[in-house]
Amino acid sequence: MLRERRALQRSVALAAILPVAAGLYGVLTGIDGLGTDPTANVSADSHFRYLSGLQTGIGLLFLTCVPGIEGKTTLFRFLTLVVALGGLARLLGLALTGVPSVTMLTALVVELGLAPLLCLWQARVANRARDAARDGALLSEPVR
């Protein structure tokens, strides 16, 4: 159980670094960081930086789940929901406007694939930890 917990912690930490790095990049470079026309709309650039800040925050919140990950189910599920909703919006954009860059397609796979899989894994680890604690409590009760 401990090995699985540690593997999950490492996986979540590694996965959380992606939105933190991408978000900070977006905050610092704006929409021009995507290689778009440097005369991009100022409002679009502002919105892009705002969303990049949210992305950074989501990644940082996932990182706060790493210590004691078996007890962070509610936050982990909420963050996964936020990420999946963003992925669904990206998927809708794909259907409405066409296929985006490979980078955006990779993000879509992370949002609708990796994040939910990590959430399921976190639930498994949390359930196993809860069961182990319950079994340990039953074993430590005095026999009458």
Backbone hydrogen bonds in HBPLUS format (Angstrom, degrees):
<---DONOR---> <-ACCEPTOR-->    atom                        ^
c    i                          cat <-CA-CA->   ^        H-A-AA   ^      H-
h    n   atom  resd res      DA  || num        DHA   H-A  angle D-A-AA Bond
n    s   type  num  typ     dist DA aas  dist angle  dist       angle   num
A0005-ARG N   A0001-MET O   2.98 MM   4  6.22 160.2  2.02 150.7 156.4     1
A0006-ARG N   A0002-LEU O   2.96 MM   4  6.16 163.7  1.98 149.8 153.8     2
A0007-ALA N   A0003-ARG O   2.91 MM   4  6.11 153.7  1.98 146.2 153.9     3
A0008-LEU N   A0004-GLU O   2.90 MM   4  6.14 156.3  1.96 149.5 155.8     4
A0009-GLN N   A0005-ARG O   2.90 MM   4  6.19 160.3  1.94 150.0 155.7     5
A0010-ARG N   A0006-ARG O   2.95 MM   4  6.18 162.3  1.98 149.2 153.3     6
A0011-SER N   A0007-ALA O   2.95 MM   4  6.11 160.1  1.99 146.1 152.0     7
A0012-VAL N   A0008-LEU O   2.84 MM   4  6.04 165.6  1.87 159.4 162.4     8
A0013-ALA N   A0009-GLN O   2.95 MM   4  6.06 163.7  1.97 148.7 153.8     9
A0014-LEU N   A0010-ARG O   2.92 MM   4  6.09 163.0  1.95 149.8 154.5    10
A0015-ALA N   A0011-SER O   2.86 MM   4  6.02 163.3  1.89 148.8 154.0    11
A0016-ALA N   A0012-VAL O   2.77 MM   4  5.85 151.2  1.86 150.1 157.9    12
A0017-ILE N   A0013-ALA O   3.23 MM   4  6.40 134.0  2.46 139.6 149.5    13
A0017-ILE N   A0014-LEU O   3.30 MM   3  5.41 138.4  2.49  98.0 108.7    14
A0018-LEU N   A0015-ALA O   3.26 MM   3  5.66 141.1  2.42 104.7 113.8    15
A0020-VAL N   A0016-ALA O   3.39 MM   4  6.55 159.5  2.44 145.9 151.8    16
A0021-ALA N   A0017-ILE O   2.88 MM   4  5.98 169.4  1.89 153.4 156.4    17
A0022-ALA N   A0018-LEU O   2.89 MM   4  6.00 171.4  1.90 157.8 160.8    18
A0023-GLY N   A0019-PRO O   2.78 MM   4  5.53 152.0  1.85 134.4 143.4    19
A0024-LEU N   A0020-VAL O   2.94 MM   4  6.05 165.0  1.96 148.5 152.6    20
A0025-TYR N   A0021-ALA O   2.96 MM   4  6.11 156.8  2.01 146.1 153.1    21
A0026-GLY N   A0022-ALA O   2.94 MM   4  6.16 157.1  1.99 145.3 151.4    22
A0027-VAL N   A0023-GLY O   2.85 MM   4  6.12 153.0  1.92 150.9 158.9    23
A0028-LEU N   A0024-LEU O   2.95 MM   4  6.12 161.2  1.99 149.2 153.7    24
A0029-THR N   A0025-TYR O   2.84 MM   4  5.93 158.3  1.89 153.3 159.4    25
A0030-GLY N   A0026-GLY O   2.82 MM   4  5.05 143.3  1.96 129.5 138.2    26
A0033-GLY N   A0030-GLY O   3.03 MM   3  5.69 156.8  2.09 116.1 122.7    27
A0034-LEU N   A0031-ILE O   3.11 MM   3  5.75 166.1  2.13 115.9 120.3    28
A0035-GLY N   A0032-ASP O   2.97 MM   3  5.43 162.9  2.00 116.0 120.4    29
A0040-ALA N   A0037-ASP O   3.03 MM   3  5.65 125.3  2.34 132.3 131.6    30
A0045-ASP N   A0041-ASN O   2.96 MM   4  6.27 154.7  2.03 150.4 158.0    31
A0046-SER N   A0042-VAL O   2.91 MM   4  6.14 155.3  1.97 146.9 153.6    32
A0047-HIS N   A0043-SER O   2.95 MM   4  6.17 160.7  1.99 148.1 153.1    33
A0048-PHE N   A0044-ALA O   2.90 MM   4  6.06 155.7  1.95 145.6 152.8    34
A0049-ARG N   A0045-ASP O   2.97 MM   4  6.21 158.3  2.02 149.6 154.6    35
A0050-TYR N   A0046-SER O   2.98 MM   4  6.24 155.2  2.04 146.6 153.7    36
A0051-LEU N   A0047-HIS O   2.92 MM   4  6.19 168.2  1.94 155.5 157.8    37
A0052-SER N   A0048-PHE O   2.89 MM   4  6.07 145.6  2.01 142.1 152.6    38
A0053-GLY N   A0049-ARG O   2.92 MM   4  6.20 143.8  2.05 142.6 151.9    39
A0053-GLY N   A0050-TYR O   3.05 MM   3  5.07 120.6  2.42  95.1 110.0    40
A0054-LEU N   A0050-TYR O   3.02 MM   4  6.45 151.2  2.10 148.1 156.2    41
A0055-GLN N   A0051-LEU O   2.91 MM   4  6.17 155.4  1.97 144.8 151.7    42
A0056-THR N   A0052-SER O   2.94 MM   4  6.20 153.1  2.02 144.0 150.9    43
A0057-GLY N   A0053-GLY O   2.98 MM   4  6.25 161.1  2.01 148.1 152.9    44
A0058-ILE N   A0054-LEU O   2.87 MM   4  6.17 156.0  1.93 153.9 160.1    45
A0059-GLY N   A0055-GLN O   3.08 MM   4  6.32 163.8  2.11 149.1 153.0    46
A0060-LEU N   A0056-THR O   2.93 MM   4  6.23 158.4  1.97 152.4 158.9    47
A0061-LEU N   A0057-GLY O   2.87 MM   4  6.09 156.2  1.93 149.5 156.0    48
A0062-PHE N   A0058-ILE O   2.94 MM   4  6.24 152.9  2.02 148.7 156.2    49
A0063-LEU N   A0059-GLY O   3.01 MM   4  6.33 149.3  2.11 143.1 151.7    50
A0064-THR N   A0060-LEU O   3.06 MM   4  6.47 138.9  2.23 141.1 152.1    51
A0064-THR N   A0061-LEU O   3.10 MM   3  5.04 123.6  2.43  92.1 106.4    52
A0065-CYS N   A0062-PHE O   2.98 MM   3  5.19 146.4  2.09 103.3 113.9    53
A0066-VAL N   A0063-LEU O   3.16 MM   3  5.45 156.1  2.22 107.5 114.4    54
A0071-GLY N   A0068-GLY O   2.90 MM   3  5.71 163.6  1.92 128.2 133.4    55
A0072-LYS N   A0069-ILE O   3.22 MM   3  5.24 171.0  2.23 109.7 111.6    56
A0076-PHE N   A0072-LYS O   2.91 MM   4  5.96 162.6  1.94 157.7 163.6    57
A0077-ARG N   A0073-THR O   2.87 MM   4  6.00 160.4  1.90 153.7 158.2    58
A0078-PHE N   A0074-THR O   2.98 MM   4  6.19 160.6  2.02 149.9 155.6    59
A0079-LEU N   A0075-LEU O   2.91 MM   4  6.11 169.8  1.92 156.9 159.0    60
A0080-THR N   A0076-PHE O   2.96 MM   4  6.11 155.3  2.02 143.2 150.6    61
A0081-LEU N   A0077-ARG O   2.88 MM   4  6.11 153.3  1.95 147.5 154.6    62
A0082-VAL N   A0078-PHE O   3.00 MM   4  6.34 158.7  2.04 152.7 158.0    63
A0083-VAL N   A0079-LEU O   2.95 MM   4  6.21 163.0  1.98 151.4 155.9    64
A0084-ALA N   A0080-THR O   2.82 MM   4  5.99 162.5  1.85 151.8 157.0    65
A0085-LEU N   A0081-LEU O   2.86 MM   4  6.03 156.2  1.92 150.6 156.9    66
A0086-GLY N   A0082-VAL O   3.06 MM   4  6.32 154.9  2.13 144.9 151.5    67
A0087-GLY N   A0083-VAL O   2.90 MM   4  6.23 149.2  2.00 144.3 153.8    68
A0088-LEU N   A0084-ALA O   2.81 MM   4  6.12 150.3  1.89 148.7 156.6    69
A0089-ALA N   A0085-LEU O   2.99 MM   4  6.26 151.8  2.07 144.6 152.0    70
A0090-ARG N   A0086-GLY O   2.93 MM   4  6.22 151.1  2.01 143.9 152.2    71
A0091-LEU N   A0087-GLY O   2.82 MM   4  6.08 150.5  1.90 145.2 153.8    72
A0092-LEU N   A0088-LEU O   2.90 MM   4  6.16 152.8  1.98 145.1 152.0    73
A0093-GLY N   A0089-ALA O   2.98 MM   4  6.26 156.0  2.04 144.5 150.9    74
A0094-LEU N   A0090-ARG O   2.93 MM   4  6.26 147.3  2.04 143.0 152.2    75
A0095-ALA N   A0091-LEU O   3.02 MM   4  6.38 153.5  2.10 146.4 152.9    76
A0096-LEU N   A0092-LEU O   2.86 MM   4  6.13 150.7  1.94 151.1 160.1    77
A0097-THR N   A0093-GLY O   2.77 MM   4  5.68 161.2  1.80 152.8 156.9    78
A0098-GLY N   A0094-LEU O   2.96 MM   4  4.81 143.2  2.09 123.4 130.9    79
A0105-LEU N   A0101-SER O   2.98 MM   4  6.32 151.4  2.06 148.6 157.6    80
A0106-THR N   A0102-VAL O   2.85 MM   4  6.03 151.6  1.93 148.0 155.5    81
A0107-ALA N   A0103-THR O   3.03 MM   4  6.32 153.5  2.10 142.2 149.4    82
A0108-LEU N   A0104-MET O   2.99 MM   4  6.23 149.2  2.09 139.8 148.0    83
A0109-VAL N   A0105-LEU O   3.07 MM   4  6.41 150.5  2.16 144.5 151.3    84
A0110-VAL N   A0106-THR O   3.04 MM   4  6.39 155.2  2.11 149.6 156.4    85
A0111-GLU N   A0107-ALA O   2.85 MM   4  6.07 162.0  1.88 153.7 158.8    86
A0112-LEU N   A0108-LEU O   2.92 MM   4  6.01 162.8  1.95 151.7 155.6    87
A0113-GLY N   A0109-VAL O   2.75 MM   4  5.13 127.2  2.03 133.1 143.9    88
A0114-LEU N   A0109-VAL O   3.19 MM   5  6.71 147.1  2.31 137.3 146.9    89
A0115-ALA N   A0110-VAL O   2.89 MM   5  5.99 169.5  1.90 168.3 166.6    90
A0117-LEU N   A0113-GLY O   3.14 MM   4  6.27 156.0  2.20 149.4 156.7    91
A0118-LEU N   A0114-LEU O   2.86 MM   4  6.10 160.5  1.90 160.5 165.5    92
A0119-CYS N   A0115-ALA O   2.98 MM   4  6.20 149.5  2.07 146.9 155.9    93
A0120-LEU N   A0116-PRO O   2.96 MM   4  6.25 155.2  2.02 147.8 153.4    94
A0121-TRP N   A0117-LEU O   2.97 MM   4  6.22 155.5  2.03 146.4 153.5    95
A0122-GLN N   A0118-LEU O   2.82 MM   4  6.05 154.9  1.89 146.4 153.4    96
A0123-ALA N   A0119-CYS O   2.99 MM   4  6.26 155.3  2.06 146.2 152.5    97
A0124-ARG N   A0120-LEU O   3.03 MM   4  6.32 150.9  2.11 143.6 151.4    98
A0125-VAL N   A0121-TRP O   2.97 MM   4  6.29 164.1  2.00 155.9 159.1    99
A0126-ALA N   A0122-GLN O   2.86 MM   4  6.05 160.7  1.90 151.4 157.2   100
A0127-ASN N   A0123-ALA O   2.88 MM   4  6.03 160.7  1.92 147.6 152.8   101
A0128-ARG N   A0124-ARG O   2.93 MM   4  6.15 159.6  1.97 150.3 156.1   102
A0129-ALA N   A0125-VAL O   2.92 MM   4  6.09 154.1  1.99 147.0 154.2   103
A0130-ARG N   A0126-ALA O   2.92 MM   4  6.12 157.0  1.97 148.0 154.4   104
A0131-ASP N   A0127-ASN O   2.90 MM   4  6.09 160.6  1.94 148.4 153.7   105
A0132-ALA N   A0128-ARG O   2.90 MM   4  6.03 156.2  1.95 144.0 150.7   106
A0133-ALA N   A0129-ALA O   2.92 MM   4  6.11 155.0  1.99 145.8 152.4   107
A0134-ARG N   A0130-ARG O   2.92 MM   4  6.14 157.6  1.97 147.5 154.0   108
A0135-ASP N   A0131-ASP O   2.86 MM   4  6.04 163.2  1.89 150.5 155.1   109
A0136-GLY N   A0132-ALA O   2.89 MM   4  5.98 151.1  1.97 141.5 149.9   110
A0137-ALA N   A0133-ALA O   2.91 MM   4  6.12 149.0  2.01 143.1 151.4   111
A0138-LEU N   A0134-ARG O   2.98 MM   4  6.27 150.5  2.07 146.0 154.1   112
A0139-LEU N   A0135-ASP O   2.99 MM   4  6.20 149.3  2.09 142.3 150.5   113
A0140-SER N   A0136-GLY O   3.02 MM   4  6.17 139.5  2.18 140.4 150.7   114
